[in-house]
Amino acid sequence: MNINKEIFNLISTDVFKSLISSDLVTIGKLNAAINLLIKARIPFDIEYSPGTRREATAAQLTIYINPTTTINITISFEGGGSIFSGFE
């Protein structure tokens, strides 16, 4: 299967739709997304920040499409800004 079609099909699943559209995500939803990526043999990285008094607990999921293209999804586990939020 073409990797682009594979990525499109993966992002179209309810798991990823929920991950992308939710303001707050549960660890279970994140684990489901990781399981789908592993089963599809799609390379990815995940960075986790446990949060501090200033920053919310969050993760950054990076999915590799090709050497120059990635999909980055910021996942918040609680309200507030995270280290992955960028500048405000």
C-alpha positions as CSV (number, residue, x, y, z in Angstrom):
1,M,0.0,0.0,0.0
2,N,1.2,3.5,-0.8
3,I,2.5,5.2,2.4
4,N,0.4,8.4,1.7
5,K,-2.8,6.4,1.4
6,E,-1.8,4.4,4.5
7,I,-1.3,7.7,6.5
8,F,-4.6,9.1,5.1
9,N,-6.5,5.9,6.2
10,L,-4.9,6.0,9.6
11,I,-5.6,9.7,10.2
12,S,-9.2,9.0,9.1
13,T,-9.8,6.5,11.9
14,D,-12.0,7.4,14.9
15,V,-9.0,7.1,17.1
16,F,-7.0,9.8,15.3
17,K,-10.1,12.0,14.7
18,S,-10.7,12.0,18.4
19,L,-7.0,12.6,19.2
20,I,-6.8,15.6,16.8
21,S,-10.1,17.2,17.7
22,S,-10.1,16.8,21.5
23,D,-8.9,19.6,23.7
24,L,-7.9,17.0,26.4
25,V,-6.9,13.5,25.6
26,T,-6.7,10.4,27.8
27,I,-3.7,8.1,27.9
28,G,-5.9,5.3,26.6
29,K,-6.6,7.3,23.4
30,L,-2.9,8.0,23.0
31,N,-2.1,4.3,23.5
32,A,-4.7,3.3,20.8
33,A,-3.1,5.7,18.3
34,I,0.4,4.3,19.1
35,N,-0.9,0.8,18.6
36,L,-2.3,1.7,15.2
37,L,1.0,3.3,14.1
38,I,2.9,0.3,15.2
39,K,0.6,-2.1,13.4
40,A,0.8,-0.1,10.2
41,R,4.6,0.0,10.6
42,I,4.6,3.8,10.3
43,P,7.6,5.5,12.0
44,F,6.9,8.0,14.7
45,D,8.4,9.7,17.8
46,I,6.6,10.8,20.9
47,E,7.9,13.3,23.4
48,Y,6.3,13.6,26.9
49,S,6.4,16.5,29.3
50,P,5.1,15.7,32.8
51,G,4.2,19.3,33.3
52,T,5.3,21.8,36.0
53,R,3.7,24.5,38.0
54,R,3.9,26.7,34.9
55,E,3.2,24.2,32.1
56,A,0.5,21.5,31.6
57,T,1.2,17.8,31.1
58,A,1.4,17.1,27.4
59,A,2.9,15.0,24.6
60,Q,4.0,15.7,21.1
61,L,3.4,13.0,18.5
62,T,5.5,13.2,15.3
63,I,4.5,10.9,12.4
64,Y,7.1,10.6,9.6
65,I,5.7,10.7,6.1
66,N,9.0,10.9,4.3
67,P,12.4,12.4,5.2
68,T,11.1,16.0,4.7
69,T,7.5,15.7,5.7
70,T,6.0,15.1,9.2
71,I,2.7,15.4,10.9
72,N,2.9,16.9,14.4
73,I,0.1,16.4,16.9
74,T,0.2,18.2,20.3
75,I,-1.7,16.2,22.9
76,S,-2.9,17.9,26.1
77,F,-3.6,15.8,29.2
78,E,-4.8,18.8,31.2
79,G,-5.9,22.4,30.6
80,G,-3.3,25.2,30.1
81,G,-0.3,25.8,27.9
82,S,2.4,23.2,27.5
83,I,6.0,23.3,26.3
84,F,4.7,22.2,22.9
85,S,2.2,25.1,22.6
86,G,4.6,27.5,21.0
87,F,4.5,31.2,21.5
88,E,1.4,33.0,22.6
